[in-house]
Amino acid sequence: MATPPVMISAVDLFCGVGGLSYGLQDAGIHVAAGVDLDGACDYPYRTNVRAPFHTRDIRNVTVEELNGMWPNGAIRLLAGCAPCQPFSSYRRGVDTSNEVQWSLVDEMRRLVEGALPDVVTMENVPRIGSASIFSTFVARLRELEYQVDFKSCYCPSYGVPQHRRRMVLVASRLGDIKVPKGAIAPANYATVRQVIGTLPPVGHGETHPSDRLHKSRTLTKLNLERIQRSTPGGTWREWPEELRAPCHRKETGATFRNVYARMVWDEPSPTITTLAYNFGAGRFGHPDQDRPITLREAAILQSFPPDYEFAAPEDPVQFAPLGRLIGNAVPPRLAGAVGKAIVEHVSTVVGPVRKVRRRATVPAAR
């Protein structure tokens, strides 16, 4: 008699707007729930992932509550992306070990120790790999008889159209498991042109009538002149002296080459940050339109589908809150590659996996 297929079911901690959950679902993994302290993630998570969302501080989530989120009989996957700010390269040289967000990795460890899920995956910035709290987490997983693998993943190799690196960890009590290798060669990296080149044009300060997230921030007169003098891939050195910022005139300003700059059409974009809508915060100028990229373009460059909903119809589209949600998200295509590796792992060590499609209805908030 054939072995019946098993279902893999995930609980996503620090789920945000659902980038990790959405990618896991694309791999055929059932998503049982998302947990995040930020209530602004409730609508986008439930609307797009179509799974229950729990507005909770992970420090107050008990092992019993977590166990109750998974369906009986499933292979249990605990996934999470703890806030990366304490480990970001932007904080280089600053001691962040006393910040509240630093200890959230330990909260995930606490829940792993209590619930002993079959599989664990974590995603964060590469610098977390040198942090003592990460080393402690990995050591504890091994003490709990997990096979563990982690590495820095270059996102274009996984289909994400941006020059972004993320640390990915996978661990399993079922057997040996590996972080997937990026299968896409440099010649085939997704580019800015391929993913946003066909979007309808908008001017700075304008919103396209067919998509309210296709909205560009208004430029000051000075910044409009600056972007008009900028070329794709160029720097502020192209500008006449009167357009340069005071910091550019200083010797230290020579290092700030990737601010007030345009993207390049035929390459992946720079890393999409929480300020990707701001021309002055990075290489976030559109390649040929005189404006910063829109919120929709930022989301697509994060590999979200073009119709992903980030704000309820009755809510205003505001740059800072939505830029934060988009920039902090796990790129769904990277998550999908990790999800496929988990499915292959489980099918190898346990047997056939029953892949689950995204739910057709939106469950009520909890």
N, C-alpha and C positions, 0 to 999 in steps of 0.2 A: 504494500500500500504506500502511495506517494506521501511524502511529508508535506503537510499543509503549509502554505507560505506564511511567514511572520510579518507583522507590521512593526516598523520603527516609528516611535512616537517621541517628539521633541518638546521640551520645555525650554523656552528662550529667555534667559535672564538678561537684564539690561537691554531689552529688545528694541527700544527706540521705535522708529516708524516701521520696522519690520524688514529691513534689508536682509538680515541673516535668515529669518523665518521664511521669507519669500523665496530665497535661493534654495533652502532645504526642501521646500515644497516642490520646486521645479525638479528636484532630484527624486521626487516620489516619496518623501518622508512626511508622515503625518505630523502636524504641529498642534499640540494639545493646548498650549497657552503661551502667552508672552507676559513678562513681568517687568515693569519699569516705574520708577518714581515720578516720571514726568507725565502728568495728565494730558499734555498736548499731543502725546503719541497715541492716545486712545482711539481717536477717529481714524487716522491713517492706518493704524495697525488692524483694527477690526474690519475696515472697509476693503483693504487690499489683501491681507493675509486670511481674513475671514475665520479667525480663531479668537477665543476669549482673551481679553486683555485685563490684567490685574494692576491697578495703580497702587503699587506697594513699594515700600523701602525694603530692599533685600535683607537688610539687617533685622527686620521684623518677620521675615518669612520663616516658618518652622519647617522642620523636616517632614512632619506629618502633613502639613499643607502641600508641600511639594509633592510628596508621594500621592496625594489625592488628585493631583492634576493629570497624571498619566492614566490611560485606560488599562484595565487589567489584561494581562497576557501579552503586552507589547514589549519589544526591545526598547528599553528606556534610554533616551539620549538627553543629556543635559548640555545645553549650548549657552554661550554667553560672550559678551564683549564688554568687560568692565570699562568704565570711563578712562580714556587714554591720556587725559591732560597731565597727570603727574609724571608720565613716562615720555611725553612728547619731546622731540628734539628742540622745540622752541623753548623748553625749560632748561636747556643745558646749563649746568653749573649751579642750578638752584636746588637746594635740598627740599624735596617735596614729600619726604617720608612721614611728616606729621600732618599732611593734608587728609581730610576725611576720605577722599576718593581713593587714596593709596590703599587703604585697608579693605576695599571692596573685593579685591582678589581673594583675600582671606575669607570673606563671607561665602564666596563660591566654593572655596575649599571646605568650609564648614558643612555646606549642604551636600557636597560630594561624600564626605565622611559619613554623614548620617543616612543618606539615601542609597549610596552605592549604585548609581545608575550604571547600566551596561557600558555605555559609551559617553565620553565627554569631549567637547570641542570648545576651544577658546580662541578668540581673535583679538589682536591689539597691535599697537605700534611696535616696530622691531626693537626699540630701545628697552622694552620691558624684559627682553632676554637677559640683560645684565643686571636686573634688579633682584635684590635678595628675596623679596616677597614672591617673585616668580620661581626662583630656585627652590624655595621652600614648598611651593605648590607642587612642582614637578616631583620633588623627593617624596612628598606625602602620597601622591598618586602611585608611585612605585611601591611604597610600603603597603598600600592597599591592593596590590597585585594587579595594577593596570600596566599594560604595555603602552609606552608613551613615545610620541614622536613630535617634534616641532621644528619649524624653520621659517625664515623670512621668505615671503612669497612676493614676487614681482607681478603686480596685477595685470599688466598687458598680456602676460603669458597665459592668463586665465580668461581672456576676453573682455577685460575691463579697459575702456578707452582712456586711461589716465596713467601717468607715471607715478604710481603709488606702490609703496611696499607695506606689507602687513605681516606680523608674526602670527602664524597659525599653529595651534596645538591640537592634536587628536590623541585620545587615550581610550583603551578598551580593556575590559576584564574578560573579554571573549577570546582574545588571541592577538597576534601581532598586527599592528595597524600602522599605516604610513600617511603622512601628509601628501596629497597628490602633487605630482610635478605639473608645472604649466606646460600644456601641450602645443601652444601656439608659438610659431617661430617669429622672430622680429619682422621679417618681410610681410607677415600677415597680421600684425597688430592692428586692432581697430583704431581708427583715427578720428580726429575732431570732425573732419569733413564727412566721413561716413555716417556718423551718428547724429550730428546736428546740422549738417550742410543743407538739408532740404526743408528745415523749418522756415516758416514765413518770416520775412524781415520785420523788425520793429525798430523804432527810434529810441534813443535814450529817454527815460521817463515815460515810456509808453507801455501799454499792455495790449497784446493781441486779442481781438474780440472772441476768437474761438477757444482760447485757453488762457485763463486768468493767471496761471503760473508762468506763462511766457511773457514775463514782465521784467523790464530793465530799469535799473536805478537811474535817477536823474543825475547828470553830470553838471558840475559847476562850469562856468564859462572857461576857467583856467584849465580844468581837466578835459573839457571838450577840445580845446586847442592842443593839449598834450596828446590825446589819442589820435587826433587828426594828423599829427606829426610822427606817429608811431607806425612801424611796419611789423608784420608777423615775425616773431622770433627776435625782434630788435630790443633795444634798451633805451633808457632815458638819455643816453649819450647822443642819440640822434637829434635831440631837441636843441633849439637855440638856447643860449645862456639864460635868457629872460624867462623861459618856461621851467627851468630846473628848480626843484625844491631846495631849501637851505641845506638839508642833510646831504644832497647830492654834491654840493660845492665843497663839502668837507672831505678830507682824505678817507675817512671811514665810510663815506657814502659810496665809494667804488664797489663795495661788496653787495650793495642792494640793487642788483641788476634785474631781478625778477619781480619788481613791483612797477606799477604804472606801465604795464606791457601787454602786448597782444599775444594770444595763442597762435600756434602754427596749424594750418589746415591739415597737413598730411602727416601728422604725428599724433600720438596720444596727448591728451591735455596734461597740464601740471596737476598735482594733487589737488583735489577739490576740498577746500576747507570750509569752515563755518562762515567765512567772509568772502566766498567766491563770487558774490554779487557786486563786490566793491572793487572798482578798477585800481585803486591805490593799494590794495592789500595783497597783490600778487600779479601773476601773468593771467589776469582774468578779463582782459579786453577781447572782444570778439575779433576774429581774424580780419574781417574787412568792413563790418558795420561799426560806426563810430559810437560805441556804447560798451558797457560791461556785459558779460553774459547774463542771461535771464535765469531766474530760479529753475525754470523747466530745463534749460540747457545744462545747468549744474547737476540736476537730478539724472538726466540722461547720461552725462559723463560719469556719473557714479554707477551707471548700468541699470538704473531703474527703467521700467518700461515707460513709454511716452504718455501713457494715460494714468500713471500712478497718482492717486489722490493724497494730497498732504494737508488739506484744510477743508473743513466742512463748508458746504455751500453758503451757509449763513455767516461764516467767519471771514474777516478781512484777510487779504493776502499781504503780509508784512514781511519785509526783507529779513530783519534780524532773527525773529523766531523761526521762520521757515529755513533760512540759511543755516541756522544751528542744527535743525533736524536733518537736513540733507547732508551737511558736511560731516556730521557725527555718525552717519549710517555706515553699516557694513555693506560694501558693494555686493549686490545680489548675485552677480556672475561668479565672484570668488566664492561666495557661500554655496552656490550651486555645485561648483567643482568639489568642494569639501563634502557636500552632501552625497554626491555620486560616489566618492571614495568610501564613505561610510556604508552606503548601500552595498557596494562591491565587497567590502570587508565582511559585513554581516552575512551576505549570501555565501561567502567562502567558508566561514567558520560555523554557521548555524544552518543554513539552507536557504531555499527560495525566499525572496522578500516580496511581500505584497505592496506594490507602489500605490500611493494614495493621492488622488487629485485634490486640488484646492477646493474648499467647500463652496457650495453655490449660494449659501445664505449667510448673512452676517449675524453672529450671535449677539445677544444682549451683553452690555458691559457688566463687569462684576467688580 
